[in-house]
Amino acid sequence: MSSTLYFGGLAIAAFAVDRAPLGSYGAASSIAWLAVTSGLSLMMRKPFTLGIARTTVPRELWSRPAFYTTNVIITTAWAVSFTVEAALLALLVDSSTGLIIAVKAAGFVLPAVFTVRYSRSAHERAATARHA
């Protein structure tokens, strides 16, 4: 929904404004939008990772506080990554393509690795708690 709103607004602006509305800051602004979306999902107490997690976690675990807390932590990691990435992309707007690609890759790879590892750790803690 958030991406539809962002790109819909951008499409309208593209037709309404003579020059590109974001100019060279398109990459930074799109990632900043993801940072805002992540932050708002946390403020609304509906971390955006909940929907993704529900596709891989048994339904009986969805109502457990640990499930929600795990998703708050993972969503926070993504929000921080998006924020740092957007700031770096804004600062590096006139830098080499290679450096910009490296920032973009790190901005997704690092939180993805964290997500996998933290999720695995949460599953292991839950399994240990069930057998204790």
C-alpha positions, 0 to 999 in steps of 0.5 A: 500500500505504501509503495503504491502511494509513493509511486502514485504520487511520484507519477502524478508529480511527473505529469504535473511538474516540468522538471523531475520532482526529485531530480538526482535524489530519487534513490534516496527518497524512495529508500527514505519512504521505506524508512518512514513506512517502517517507522510508522508501522512500528508506531502503529504497533503493526510492524511491517514484518508481521505479514511476512513472518506469518507466511513462515510461522505456524498460526498458533505462535502468532498471538504469542508476545515473543512473536510480536517482539521478534517482529518489532526488533526485525522491523526496527533493524530494517527501519534503521538500515533504510534510514542510514541508506537513505542518508548515505544515498543523499550524501553520495548523490554525485558519487560513482555508480559503484559506490552507490550500488554498494550502499544499496546492496548493503542497505538490503543485505545487512538487515536481511542477514540480521533477519535470518539470524535473529529469526533462527535464534528466536525459533531456537529460544521458543523450542528451548522454552517449549522443552523446558 
